[in-house]
């Protein structure tokens, strides 16, 4: 694409899922914590393990990570986490809020490296970021999001 270097756009945001899970266990929300762990293990983790075990080619791994179904599942997991808390306590929502902040800042960093409407950029991030980054790019109205799927076939 003519770039002379890789642009780092990540942003480190303090988050602690362990603290959220501890809160859930200490405040009678074990079912919610179990639902989060079960959903992750039975869907995302199982699929990731299968990709590794079967030595799936990188293009297929990337295609898997960019499926709309994975975006939906990722968002559902964060919505489960957000529900952890009681009364005036919102540890789950606070943690997930940090995830939104991190992804918003990543989007802002992305926008800061764009010099012209003709720039073409490929963004490489973990699949947990994908639904949010895609949403921010689409909804900004400033950029055209091109799905990566056709390039991975």
Secondary structure in CASP SS format (residue, H / E / C, confidence):
PFRMAT SS
TARGET T0000
AUTHOR 0000-0000-0000
METHOD secondary structure of the structure
MODEL  1
X C 1.00
X C 1.00
X C 1.00
X C 1.00
X C 1.00
X C 1.00
X C 1.00
X C 1.00
X C 1.00
X C 1.00
X C 1.00
X C 1.00
X C 1.00
X C 1.00
X C 1.00
X C 1.00
X H 1.00
X H 1.00
X H 1.00
X H 1.00
X H 1.00
X H 1.00
X H 1.00
X H 1.00
X H 1.00
X H 1.00
X C 1.00
X C 1.00
X C 1.00
X H 1.00
X H 1.00
X H 1.00
X H 1.00
X H 1.00
X H 1.00
X H 1.00
X H 1.00
X H 1.00
X H 1.00
X H 1.00
X H 1.00
X H 1.00
X H 1.00
X H 1.00
X H 1.00
X H 1.00
X H 1.00
X H 1.00
X H 1.00
X H 1.00
X H 1.00
X H 1.00
X H 1.00
X C 1.00
X C 1.00
X C 1.00
X C 1.00
X H 1.00
X H 1.00
X H 1.00
X H 1.00
X H 1.00
X H 1.00
X H 1.00
X H 1.00
X C 1.00
X C 1.00
X H 1.00
X H 1.00
X H 1.00
X H 1.00
X H 1.00
X H 1.00
X H 1.00
X H 1.00
X H 1.00
X H 1.00
X H 1.00
X H 1.00
X H 1.00
X H 1.00
X H 1.00
X C 1.00
X C 1.00
X C 1.00
X C 1.00
X C 1.00
X C 1.00
X C 1.00
X C 1.00
X H 1.00
X H 1.00
X H 1.00
X H 1.00
X H 1.00
X H 1.00
X H 1.00
X H 1.00
X H 1.00
X H 1.00
X H 1.00
X H 1.00
X H 1.00
X H 1.00
X H 1.00
X H 1.00
X H 1.00
X H 1.00
X H 1.00
X H 1.00
X H 1.00
X H 1.00
X C 1.00
X C 1.00
X C 1.00
X C 1.00
X C 1.00
X C 1.00
X C 1.00
X C 1.00
X C 1.00
X C 1.00
X C 1.00
X C 1.00
X C 1.00
X C 1.00
X H 1.00
X H 1.00
X H 1.00
X H 1.00
X H 1.00
X H 1.00
X H 1.00
X H 1.00
X H 1.00
X H 1.00
X H 1.00
X H 1.00
X H 1.00
X H 1.00
X C 1.00
X C 1.00
X C 1.00
X C 1.00
X C 1.00
X C 1.00
X C 1.00
X C 1.00
X H 1.00
X H 1.00
X H 1.00
X H 1.00
X C 1.00
END
